[in-house]
């Protein structure tokens, strides 16, 4: 690439090492945010910094954000637009650099102001997408979100005129956090990647959130890699991001560490470039700076330990094939066939039910698809609604999901990992239950 950017070429730079670990950390006070970034940079792990924005900023309620700051009321993230570029540049000064990239994570269906603010502050990386930041988090019509995201991408891409390669990460592999079988996650993140490229971006990342079964997850990330290679234009610089489980997290410290360790191992075995880390505290409150650092160091150590057993490979060997890749490909091709403009194709896909996110209540989502967890712990389709994938990954028999089964499934990861930790009767402290502890250790304790 002729231009530079903190995330451009990230996969190539990490080729001989394990995944970078990254928090989802954000604080409203600028100097506390700076302290958090400094602590993440100093952590005993290869890290990426994050400015996670507050919920007022996500919905453009800047007046409420300003009142909260004036009253000294802490927000649940960093109010980027309200603080303004000078304050944010001061937060980043001497911290952000080639060896420590910083990404803005925000959750907005209408990101125009956020993109303008981060560019003005000297940042060049963010995430989201017209589908993934619209359906789960907002009531904004999908058609309006796609227009806003198209405009924002094109303005973000103008950074290239200044010699900076901007980077955008699709959140599409994390829809609703849980109960969404992998084929749909893969299809949405690849389609958002194509949307970003169509609107001028050349450095992108594609996401996948850890689900309920490690073997299914490994197959899913392999499918994501193969489909990204097949569909993304050759001039795209892209990499894969794995997220630690985004649903209900274990409430015991040991159970949470088991999930995080599995996510780190998944990232290594599938050649992911980054791992988005979740802390044990997040099952009940916003984590502190120290808790974020502890989780990053744990994940980094777990990844390093796994790398000694399975050296990271940017092109892992073939994984078992249960049809996830075929299902995702069918969805991608069905959407692309609806309209030559991918934004309009996405809107039409949801209108027709070709894409249908389970348990999503957004008015533009058909809401006829359902997922469930089978006896082996794998995510399966209970109903595909009108999606053109019937029979690809498991026959045509419908599985009715009642309220009790759904509630049980939503807490499946929390429950199974807490039980595993508690049954071990492990009395070690959180500091002693470190990255050297495996699920097998806990079973034998």
Buried (B, 14 or more C-beta within 10 A) or exposed (E): EEBEBBBBBBBEBBEEEBBBBBBBBBBBBBEBBBBBBBBBBEBEBBBBBBBBBBBBBBBBBBEBBBEBBEEEEEBBBBBBBBBEBEBBBBBBEEBBEEEBBBBBBBBBBBBBBBBBBBBBBBBBBBBBBBBBBBBBBBEBBBBBBBBBBBBBBBBBBEBBEEEBBBBBBBBBBBBBBBBBBBBBBBBBBBBBBBBBBBBBBBBBBBBBBBBBBBEBBBBBBBBBBBBBEEBBEEEBBBBBBBBBBBBBBBBBBBBBBBBBBBBBBBBBBBBBBBBBBBBBBBBEEBBBBEBBBBBBBBBBBBBBBBBEEEEBEBEBEEBEEBBBBBBBBBBBEBBBEBBEBBBEBBBBBBBBBBBBBBBBEBEBBBBEBBBBBEEEBBBBBBBBBEBBBBEBBBEEEEBEBEEEBBEEBBBBBBBBBBEBBBEBEBEEEBEEBBBEBBBEEBEEB
